[in-house]
Amino acid sequence: MGTRDRLQRLTGETTTERGSEGSRAAEIRALRERIEAILARRPESSKTAPPSMRTRGVPLEDLVPGGEITNEAGACFCAQQIAEGSSRHGNRCIRDLTPLDMNRLSVLANDPVLGNLEYHQALFLDTETTGLAGGTGTVAFLIGVGWFDGEGGSFVTRQLFARDYAEERATLLSLCELLKGRTFLVSFNGKAFDAGLLATRFTMNRLPNPLAGLPHLDLLHPARRLLSHRLADRRLGTLEASILGFEREGDIPGSEIPQRYFDWLRRRDGRLMADVFAHNRLDILSLAALAARLTELLDPQAETSDRHPGDLLAAARLFLTRDRPDEAVRLLDPLSGCSCRTTAREASRELSLFYKRRGRWPEAVAVWEKMARNETEDFFALVELAKWHEHRRRDFRHALALTLRACSCATQWSPEELTALARRRERLERKLSPPHRTGRALPRHNALKDPDSADR
């Protein structure tokens, strides 16, 4: 199909008799008319480019500290900055973030391997991408990494930027170089997104994935466990403001970043990407500060007077989940007597159930009796004491008295629990009632059908 035919299809015109077929001037005139007809169909706003489009772009190097680096795959842009130990991020100096306690980091990650590593071998990772879909069409055009400088107490950030799609392979190879000597990753939602996306990009570029097999601490999950009781959400920005004391000013919203990159590809104006680099660097610094803060929440020896009691309770529960009972008990024991009544009750309950699971009955009973002596009688403690007196001491009369006390505060619990309480009362009353004298022995219950077995 010739040019004239394609233009006729675009304009919707029909083929007409040419008249003087050999007149080249007539053909050129007809082509011009059709081109003008196509241009006339564009929106009026497109005829005049906005001022930002007409101005000359600013080189990226003038706005972001860095320059071009090369490797066997080609070139890409690399920015580097160092946050000195005296500089602040939120309410903390950079030097105060270290040393990170690797034992507690391993608890956060639920990976004992981290306990044998060094904190300065961590690589803090965050990417900026062309979208959140995560499929093969999504590209990580900016890969930001950071690490602690073990000597000066500073924090180094490097940002690898693919200035166009052709530089992706060089960017990925540069990341491989930065990973040398790094033994584990720290990210925020990186297990679900960043690591998987980079694995796809390495595969698409026929490169081995250097992230595969590295221990990975995704801070989103422990932050959710430790702080969800008092935060509306667990977004990094919320954690920065509430936990790190850091407020971003003039920061670009993450939802606008993909479009910024698409605009950069057309215009090559460094002003489009400078904000993206700043946003990514702040994310990496916040990863380091958040990792330090979460490890502090897990310190059983730290001063508790200035710490949120709910945070300490969440830390104790995390220790129990990770099968670290000693640390859990060191947090729960003082919490069971704290001034916050709700926290004290929950801590006492967790502590008593721990003693119960371990068969440490005297300690468990002591906690239940303390809970039952409170101004507001505790349903949970009364029921647990009733179980203990019924099944362990075989003191049915005392167990029934405790059950009747529990009935008086039964508004605290669910209908299912109230039904179980009623069954317990009926069972204890039967045990205390005189036996029927019918001249024959009562049938023995099968052990599997023994109504007492459900409480043991």
Secondary structure, DSSP 8 states (H G I E B T S, - for coil): --HHHHHHHHHT------SSTT-HHHHHHHHHHHHHHHHHTS-GGGGS--HHHHS----GGGTSSEEEEEETTEEEEEEEEEE-TT-EETTEEGGGG-S--HHHHHHHHT-GGGGGS-GGGEEEEEEEES-SS-STT--EEEEEEEEE-TTTS-EEEEEEE-SSGGGHHHHHHHHHHHTTT--EEEESSIIIIIHHHHHHHHHHTT---TTTT--EEETHHHHHHHHTTT-S---HHHHIIIII----SS---GGGHHHHHHHHHHH--HHHHHHHHHHHHHHHHHHHHHHHHHHHHT-TTS--TTS-HHHHHHHHHHHHHTT-HHHHHHHHHHHTTSS-HHHHHHHHHHHHHHHHHTT-HHHHHHHHHHHHTSSS--HHHHHHHHHHHHHTS--HHHHHHHHHHHHHTGGGS-HHHHHHHHHHHHHHHHHHS----SSS------GGG-GGGGG-
